[in-house]
């Protein structure tokens, strides 16, 4: 081996070792994240006796009836439909309204726009516990409790500040000359937004859409307080029915948890590339 080859080998050796350490670290992190999900899946296929005697072993007989019980007796089928409806409407309306507001704030360069941005950012700092009781009192007087609209209104309101904040950064990064050229060609502000700004900032929409969907899908407190009818409950509320004051059916509750988390996993797997791309661009723009 020549002296030049030895020199190249010693230069590449630290990089090779760092790559190995990075891969080992990522494998450990992946195991830490995936192990609880795998354990939940195993528990959902056991009996309560197997769970108590051998909590970490593979089930002797897979109890698929746990899922059918959770779906029918636990009313998860109806709760799944309610969650999809509420999360879908919240996602669509918050993205459209938030994008419109963000586009306007990104184009306006004055103190009014700055004040509005501060106003929206304050909305991100208000915890839901602070306004829960006042909202319930107002909704009761307006007969909006136990209705889908009464649940959608606070969901969309809490989703808008984050959507506006992120989308403003994406719209601000679009060159102004692009909008000026469209204006010269006779495009109205409405057409500029839908034909140019909205498609160009689609990576930001994936990021905000995922955050809004996950937050709405997992929300428990407002759904539990504002909705009293069992047929209108969402998935997180339905999961609480498996916990009783004297007994908890753990294996069937874990089966219900698997059903509840499966849609979010599927959504992330389908749009993983777009979400990572949006997060990367958002970090650069921020």
Sine and cosine of phi, psi and omega as CSV:
sin_phi,cos_phi,sin_psi,cos_psi,sin_omega,cos_omega
0.00,0.00,0.77,-0.63,-0.04,-1.00
-0.97,0.25,0.21,-0.98,0.00,-1.00
-0.91,0.42,-0.59,0.80,0.02,-1.00
-0.91,0.42,-0.64,0.77,0.02,-1.00
-0.92,0.38,-0.63,0.78,0.04,-1.00
-0.89,0.45,-0.64,0.77,0.01,-1.00
-0.90,0.44,-0.68,0.73,0.02,-1.00
-0.90,0.43,-0.62,0.78,-0.01,-1.00
-0.89,0.46,-0.69,0.72,-0.02,-1.00
-0.94,0.35,-0.49,0.87,0.04,-1.00
-0.95,0.31,-0.60,0.80,-0.04,-1.00
-0.99,0.13,-0.31,0.95,-0.05,-1.00
-0.89,0.46,-0.74,0.68,0.04,-1.00
-0.86,0.51,-0.63,0.77,0.02,-1.00
-0.91,0.42,-0.62,0.78,0.01,-1.00
-0.91,0.42,-0.67,0.74,0.01,-1.00
-0.91,0.41,-0.65,0.76,0.00,-1.00
-0.91,0.41,-0.59,0.81,0.05,-1.00
-0.91,0.42,-0.65,0.76,0.04,-1.00
-0.89,0.45,-0.71,0.70,0.00,-1.00
-0.89,0.45,-0.61,0.79,0.02,-1.00
-0.90,0.44,-0.69,0.72,0.01,-1.00
-0.91,0.42,-0.63,0.78,0.04,-1.00
-0.89,0.45,-0.68,0.73,0.03,-1.00
-0.88,0.48,-0.70,0.71,0.00,-1.00
-0.91,0.41,-0.58,0.81,0.05,-1.00
-0.91,0.41,-0.67,0.74,0.01,-1.00
-0.89,0.45,-0.69,0.72,0.02,-1.00
-0.89,0.45,-0.66,0.75,0.01,-1.00
-0.89,0.46,-0.66,0.75,0.02,-1.00
-0.90,0.43,-0.65,0.76,0.00,-1.00
-0.90,0.44,-0.55,0.84,0.01,-1.00
-0.99,0.14,-0.62,0.79,-0.10,-0.99
-0.99,0.10,-0.46,0.89,-0.05,-1.00
-0.86,0.50,-0.72,0.69,0.04,-1.00
-0.87,0.49,-0.62,0.78,0.02,-1.00
-0.90,0.43,-0.66,0.75,0.03,-1.00
-0.91,0.42,-0.62,0.79,0.00,-1.00
-0.93,0.37,-0.65,0.76,0.05,-1.00
-0.87,0.49,-0.66,0.75,0.01,-1.00
-0.90,0.44,-0.66,0.75,0.02,-1.00
-0.91,0.41,-0.68,0.73,-0.02,-1.00
-0.90,0.44,-0.59,0.81,-0.02,-1.00
-0.92,0.39,-0.24,0.97,0.00,-1.00
-0.96,-0.28,0.22,0.98,-0.01,-1.00
-0.96,-0.29,0.07,-1.00,0.22,-0.98
-0.99,-0.13,0.26,-0.96,0.02,-1.00
-0.89,0.45,-0.56,0.83,0.03,-1.00
-0.91,0.41,-0.68,0.73,0.04,-1.00
-0.90,0.43,-0.61,0.79,0.01,-1.00
-0.89,0.45,-0.65,0.76,-0.03,-1.00
-0.97,0.25,-0.57,0.82,-0.04,-1.00
-1.00,0.06,-0.67,0.74,-0.02,-1.00
-0.70,-0.71,0.99,0.16,-0.12,-0.99
-0.93,0.37,-0.39,0.92,-0.10,-1.00
-0.92,-0.39,0.16,0.99,-0.01,-1.00
-1.00,-0.02,0.27,-0.96,0.07,-1.00
-0.97,0.24,0.69,-0.73,-0.02,-1.00
-0.86,0.52,0.64,-0.77,0.06,-1.00
-0.93,0.38,-0.66,0.75,0.07,-1.00
-0.75,-0.67,0.82,-0.57,-0.02,-1.00
-0.93,0.36,0.85,-0.53,-0.04,-1.00
-1.00,-0.05,0.98,0.19,-0.01,-1.00
-0.94,0.34,-0.29,0.96,0.01,-1.00
-0.93,0.37,-0.29,0.96,0.08,-1.00
-0.87,0.49,-0.61,0.79,-0.01,-1.00
-0.95,0.31,-0.64,0.77,0.03,-1.00
-0.92,0.40,-0.60,0.80,0.05,-1.00
-0.90,0.43,-0.72,0.69,-0.01,-1.00
-0.90,0.45,-0.59,0.81,-0.05,-1.00
-0.95,0.32,-0.62,0.78,-0.09,-1.00
-1.00,-0.09,-0.87,0.49,-0.06,-1.00
-0.92,0.38,-0.58,0.81,0.01,-1.00
-0.99,0.11,0.02,1.00,0.02,-1.00
0.84,0.54,0.54,0.84,-0.03,-1.00
-0.95,0.32,-0.49,0.87,0.04,-1.00
-0.87,0.49,-0.72,0.69,0.03,-1.00
-0.93,0.36,-0.64,0.77,0.01,-1.00
-0.92,0.39,-0.58,0.82,0.04,-1.00
-0.90,0.44,-0.68,0.74,0.04,-1.00
-0.88,0.47,-0.68,0.73,0.01,-1.00
-0.90,0.44,-0.66,0.75,0.00,-1.00
-0.92,0.40,-0.66,0.75,0.03,-1.00
-0.89,0.46,-0.68,0.73,-0.01,-1.00
-0.90,0.43,-0.75,0.66,-0.04,-1.00
-0.92,0.39,-0.71,0.70,-0.02,-1.00
-0.92,0.40,-0.63,0.77,0.00,-1.00
-0.91,0.42,-0.72,0.69,0.00,-1.00
-0.91,0.42,-0.68,0.74,0.03,-1.00
-0.88,0.48,-0.68,0.74,-0.01,-1.00
-0.88,0.47,-0.76,0.66,-0.07,-1.00
-0.92,0.40,-0.76,0.65,-0.07,-1.00
-0.93,0.37,-0.65,0.76,0.00,-1.00
-0.92,0.40,-0.60,0.80,0.01,-1.00
-0.94,0.35,-0.65,0.76,-0.01,-1.00
-0.94,0.35,-0.79,0.62,-0.04,-1.00
-0.91,0.41,-0.70,0.72,0.00,-1.00
-0.90,0.43,-0.62,0.79,0.02,-1.00
-0.92,0.39,-0.64,0.77,0.04,-1.00
-0.88,0.47,-0.73,0.69,0.01,-1.00
-0.90,0.43,-0.66,0.75,-0.01,-1.00
-0.91,0.42,-0.62,0.78,0.02,-1.00
-0.90,0.43,-0.68,0.74,0.03,-1.00
-0.90,0.43,-0.67,0.74,0.00,-1.00
-0.92,0.39,-0.55,0.83,-0.01,-1.00
-0.95,0.30,-0.44,0.90,-0.01,-1.00
-1.00,0.01,-0.45,0.89,-0.01,-1.00
-1.00,0.06,0.83,-0.56,0.00,-1.00
-0.90,-0.43,0.96,0.28,0.03,-1.00
-0.51,-0.86,0.01,-1.00,-0.06,-1.00
-0.94,0.35,-0.48,0.88,0.02,-1.00
-0.90,0.44,-0.69,0.72,0.03,-1.00
-0.90,0.44,-0.65,0.76,0.03,-1.00
-0.90,0.44,-0.65,0.76,0.02,-1.00
-0.91,0.41,-0.63,0.78,0.04,-1.00
-0.91,0.42,-0.62,0.79,0.04,-1.00
-0.90,0.44,-0.66,0.75,0.06,-1.00
-0.89,0.46,-0.64,0.76,0.02,-1.00
-0.87,0.49,-0.69,0.72,0.01,-1.00
-0.93,0.37,-0.59,0.80,0.00,-1.00
-0.92,0.39,-0.52,0.85,0.06,-1.00
-0.89,0.47,-0.54,0.84,0.03,-1.00
-0.88,0.47,-0.43,0.90,0.05,-1.00
-0.96,0.27,-0.32,0.95,-0.07,-1.00
-1.00,-0.09,-0.14,0.99,-0.04,-1.00
-1.00,0.05,0.91,-0.42,0.04,-1.00
-0.96,0.28,0.49,-0.87,-0.06,-1.00
-0.91,0.42,-0.47,0.88,-0.03,-1.00
-0.90,0.44,-0.44,0.90,-0.05,-1.00
-0.94,0.33,-0.60,0.80,-0.10,-1.00
-0.96,-0.27,0.07,1.00,-0.09,-1.00
-0.90,0.44,-0.76,0.65,-0.02,-1.00
-0.92,0.40,-0.74,0.67,0.06,-1.00
-0.85,0.53,-0.64,0.77,0.03,-1.00
-0.89,0.45,-0.68,0.73,-0.01,-1.00
-0.89,0.45,-0.65,0.76,0.02,-1.00
-0.90,0.43,-0.72,0.70,0.00,-1.00
-0.91,0.41,-0.71,0.71,0.00,-1.00
-0.90,0.44,-0.55,0.83,0.03,-1.00
-0.91,0.41,-0.66,0.75,0.01,-1.00
-0.93,0.37,-0.51,0.86,-0.01,-1.00
-1.00,-0.03,0.07,1.00,-0.01,-1.00
0.85,0.52,0.64,0.77,0.00,-1.00
-0.97,-0.25,-0.07,1.00,0.08,-1.00
-0.96,0.28,0.45,-0.89,-0.01,-1.00
0.89,0.46,0.50,0.87,0.07,-1.00
-0.77,-0.64,0.43,-0.90,0.03,-1.00
-0.91,0.40,-0.62,0.79,0.01,-1.00
-0.89,0.45,-0.62,0.78,0.03,-1.00
-0.91,0.42,-0.38,0.92,0.05,-1.00
-1.00,-0.01,-0.56,0.83,-0.02,-1.00
-0.93,0.36,-0.60,0.80,-0.08,-1.00
-0.86,0.51,-0.79,0.61,0.05,-1.00
-0.93,0.36,-0.52,0.86,0.04,-1.00
-0.88,0.48,-0.75,0.66,-0.01,-1.00
-0.91,0.41,-0.64,0.77,-0.02,-1.00
-0.88,0.47,-0.68,0.73,-0.01,-1.00
-0.97,0.25,-0.37,0.93,0.01,-1.00
-0.99,0.13,-0.41,0.91,-0.10,-1.00
-0.91,0.42,-0.69,0.72,-0.06,-1.00
-0.84,0.54,-0.72,0.70,0.00,-1.00
-0.91,0.41,-0.65,0.76,0.03,-1.00
-0.88,0.47,-0.71,0.70,-0.01,-1.00
-0.90,0.43,-0.66,0.75,-0.04,-1.00
-0.90,0.44,-0.73,0.69,-0.04,-1.00
-0.95,0.32,-0.71,0.71,-0.06,-1.00
-0.93,0.36,-0.47,0.88,0.06,-1.00
-0.88,0.47,-0.64,0.77,0.05,-1.00
-0.90,0.43,-0.63,0.78,0.01,-1.00
-0.93,0.36,-0.69,0.73,0.01,-1.00
-0.92,0.38,-0.56,0.83,0.00,-1.00
-0.92,0.38,-0.43,0.90,-0.02,-1.00
-0.98,0.19,-0.23,0.97,0.02,-1.00
-0.96,0.26,0.77,-0.63,-0.02,-1.00
-0.85,0.53,0.71,-0.70,0.01,-1.00
-0.91,0.41,-0.44,0.90,0.02,-1.00
-0.88,0.48,-0.48,0.88,0.02,-1.00
-0.91,0.42,-0.67,0.74,0.03,-1.00
-0.95,0.31,-0.58,0.81,0.02,-1.00
-0.90,0.43,-0.65,0.76,0.02,-1.00
-0.90,0.43,-0.64,0.77,0.03,-1.00
-0.91,0.41,-0.60,0.80,0.03,-1.00
-0.91,0.41,-0.65,0.76,0.02,-1.00
-0.89,0.45,-0.57,0.82,0.02,-1.00
-0.97,0.24,-0.03,1.00,0.08,-1.00
0.99,-0.15,0.23,0.97,0.01,-1.00
-0.98,0.21,0.68,-0.74,0.09,-1.00
-0.98,0.18,0.32,-0.95,0.05,-1.00
-0.83,0.56,-0.59,0.81,0.02,-1.00
-0.90,0.44,-0.69,0.73,0.00,-1.00
-0.94,0.33,-0.58,0.81,0.04,-1.00
-0.88,0.47,-0.65,0.76,0.00,-1.00
-0.91,0.42,-0.76,0.65,-0.10,-0.99
-0.97,0.24,-0.56,0.83,-0.11,-0.99
-1.00,-0.03,-0.43,0.90,-0.09,-1.00
-0.87,-0.49,-0.88,0.47,-0.14,-0.99
-0.91,0.42,-0.73,0.68,-0.07,-1.00
-0.88,0.47,-0.74,0.67,0.03,-1.00
-0.92,0.40,-0.60,0.80,-0.04,-1.00
-0.91,0.41,-0.57,0.82,-0.05,-1.00
-1.00,-0.07,0.42,0.91,-0.06,-1.00
-0.91,0.41,-0.47,0.88,0.03,-1.00
-0.90,0.44,-0.59,0.81,0.08,-1.00
-0.92,0.39,-0.53,0.85,0.04,-1.00
-0.91,0.41,-0.58,0.81,0.04,-1.00
-0.90,0.43,-0.65,0.76,-0.01,-1.00
-0.92,0.40,-0.80,0.60,-0.01,-1.00
-0.91,0.42,-0.58,0.82,0.02,-1.00
-0.90,0.43,-0.67,0.74,0.02,-1.00
-0.90,0.44,-0.71,0.70,-0.01,-1.00
-0.88,0.47,-0.68,0.73,0.00,-1.00
-0.91,0.42,-0.69,0.73,-0.02,-1.00
-0.89,0.45,-0.73,0.68,-0.03,-1.00
-0.91,0.41,-0.70,0.71,0.00,-1.00
-0.89,0.46,-0.67,0.74,0.01,-1.00
-0.94,0.33,-0.65,0.76,-0.02,-1.00
-0.89,0.46,-0.60,0.80,-0.08,-1.00
-1.00,-0.08,-0.02,1.00,-0.07,-1.00
-0.92,0.39,0.73,-0.68,-0.07,-1.00
-0.88,-0.48,-0.71,0.70,-0.21,-0.98
-0.89,0.46,-0.80,0.60,-0.04,-1.00
-0.92,0.39,-0.61,0.80,0.04,-1.00
-0.90,0.43,-0.57,0.82,0.00,-1.00
-0.96,0.29,-0.56,0.83,-0.07,-1.00
-0.99,0.13,-0.69,0.72,-0.13,-0.99
-0.99,0.11,-0.39,0.92,-0.05,-1.00
-0.92,-0.39,0.83,-0.56,0.01,-1.00
-0.93,-0.35,-0.37,0.93,0.00,-1.00
-0.97,0.23,0.80,-0.60,-0.03,-1.00
-0.88,0.48,-0.55,0.84,-0.02,-1.00
-0.96,0.28,-0.19,0.98,0.02,-1.00
-0.95,-0.32,0.03,1.00,-0.02,-1.00
-0.94,0.35,0.48,-0.88,0.07,-1.00
-1.00,-0.05,0.07,-1.00,-0.09,-1.00
-0.87,0.50,-0.74,0.67,-0.01,-1.00
-0.85,0.53,-0.59,0.81,0.02,-1.00
-0.95,0.32,-0.63,0.77,0.00,-1.00
-0.90,0.43,-0.48,0.88,0.03,-1.00
-0.91,0.42,-0.45,0.89,-0.02,-1.00
-0.95,0.32,-0.29,0.96,-0.01,-1.00
-0.94,0.33,-0.30,0.96,0.01,-1.00
-0.99,0.13,-0.11,0.99,0.03,-1.00
-0.96,-0.29,0.90,-0.43,-0.01,-1.00
-0.97,-0.26,0.18,-0.98,-0.01,-1.00
-0.94,0.35,-0.43,0.90,-0.05,-1.00
-0.87,-0.49,-0.28,0.96,-0.05,-1.00
-0.44,-0.90,0.59,-0.81,0.04,-1.00
-0.82,-0.57,0.81,-0.59,0.02,-1.00
-1.00,0.05,1.00,0.02,-0.17,-0.98
-0.92,0.40,-0.72,0.69,-0.10,-0.99
-0.91,0.42,-0.63,0.78,0.03,-1.00
-0.96,0.27,-0.52,0.86,0.08,-1.00
-0.92,0.39,-0.63,0.78,0.03,-1.00
-0.93,0.37,-0.57,0.82,0.09,-1.00
-0.89,0.46,-0.65,0.76,0.05,-1.00
-0.91,0.41,-0.59,0.81,0.03,-1.00
-0.90,0.43,-0.66,0.75,0.04,-1.00
-0.87,0.50,-0.69,0.72,0.03,-1.00
-0.89,0.45,-0.58,0.81,-0.07,-1.00
-0.96,0.29,-0.61,0.79,-0.07,-1.00
-1.00,0.04,-0.28,0.96,-0.07,-1.00
-0.87,0.50,-0.69,0.72,0.00,-1.00
-0.87,0.49,-0.63,0.78,0.01,-1.00
-0.92,0.39,-0.60,0.80,0.05,-1.00
-0.91,0.41,-0.67,0.74,0.00,-1.00
-0.90,0.44,-0.68,0.73,0.00,-1.00
-0.89,0.47,-0.69,0.72,-0.01,-1.00
-0.92,0.39,-0.65,0.76,0.01,-1.00
-0.90,0.44,-0.58,0.82,-0.02,-1.00
-0.95,0.30,-0.54,0.84,-0.09,-1.00
-0.87,-0.50,0.46,0.89,-0.06,-1.00
-0.87,0.48,-0.71,0.70,-0.04,-1.00
-0.90,0.45,-0.70,0.72,-0.01,-1.00
-0.92,0.39,-0.60,0.80,-0.01,-1.00
-0.93,0.38,-0.70,0.71,0.02,-1.00
-0.89,0.45,-0.66,0.75,0.03,-1.00
-0.88,0.47,-0.67,0.74,0.01,-1.00
-0.92,0.40,-0.64,0.77,0.04,-1.00
-0.91,0.42,-0.63,0.78,0.01,-1.00
-0.91,0.41,-0.72,0.69,0.02,-1.00
-0.91,0.41,-0.59,0.81,0.03,-1.00
-0.91,0.42,-0.59,0.81,0.03,-1.00
-0.92,0.39,-0.64,0.77,0.01,-1.00
-0.93,0.37,-0.66,0.75,-0.02,-1.00
-0.94,0.34,-0.57,0.82,0.00,-1.00
-0.92,0.38,0.00,0.00,0.00,0.00
